[in-house]
Amino acid sequence: MKILLVDDSPEALAIAAARLRKDEHEVVSADDGKSGLAAARSEKPDLILLDVDMPDMTGFDVCRTLKSDEELRMIPVIFLTGSADTADKVKGLDLGAVDYVTKPFDAFELRARVRAALRTKHLQDLLVKHTRIDPLTELWNRRALTDRLKQEWAKIQRHGGTAAFVMCDIDHFKHVNDTYGHRIGDKIIYRVAKILAGQCRESDLPVRYGGEEFAILIPDEQTGAAAALAERCQREIEEMRLQVGQEDVCVTVSFGVADTDGTTSPETLIESADAALYKAKHAGRNRVVVASAEQTVF
Ligand SMILES: [Mg+2]
């Protein structure tokens, strides 16, 4: 686990870091509030130990900023308070900190409180993940997509860049369900999902969008790379066979691809890909259609 230490006292930093490294945590440190916030953004720590009493920006100010930031608010904060002042401790907890430790640190207490906070963080991460995963396919769900689109949009607005989006849908899926039953239908959905996920990079987000509908968010790419990815999926799915009794069941998938430079809304990106998917269906299915050029790639 990675812990960020923010304290203006070099001695306090050194002592806390030495103790936390005993538990094999990775420790990064900052010696004022501003660089602490910067480190929180760049390092994405699992826990922040935050000194209350710092010049310029106090620990309370840092905590307020952390808790108002969509991307940072979930990182637990433990305040390091030099005083035995109850008011400070209450204020810290009210600002959203999970705990506080009084300086000078007791070695065992510091480590135990850090362990407790990290345990809670781990459970919280698991919980968040479970609300974002589709149980049948183990792909991300639409809630995860909505959150990730928001993040990618913020990134593009800040630093520029692009994102590509693929919408796809299993062709004639109702026929599969009607002919072989829903159990086989689910198996097909699962296999298609694995193929889509298998073609994704770590940074891509493969999503079960609806029943037999899927999506892939591809950061930092344009339609060219997205169409190539869709094409690889399309071919692999076309060759997939699911044995049902004596029969080999196979399906095809239609794909719509779009991209954005952040000038439109996330909804528009999804709609463009969806419109391209609609064209792919009407052009005979089992193909990839790119939204902007409105051309069939394959
Ligand atoms: Mg201090």
Boltz pocket constraint, residues with backbone or C-beta under 6 A from the ligand:
constraints:
  - pocket:
      binder: B
      contacts: [[A, 7], [A, 8], [A, 9], [A, 51], [A, 52], [A, 53], [A, 54]]
      max_distance: 6.0
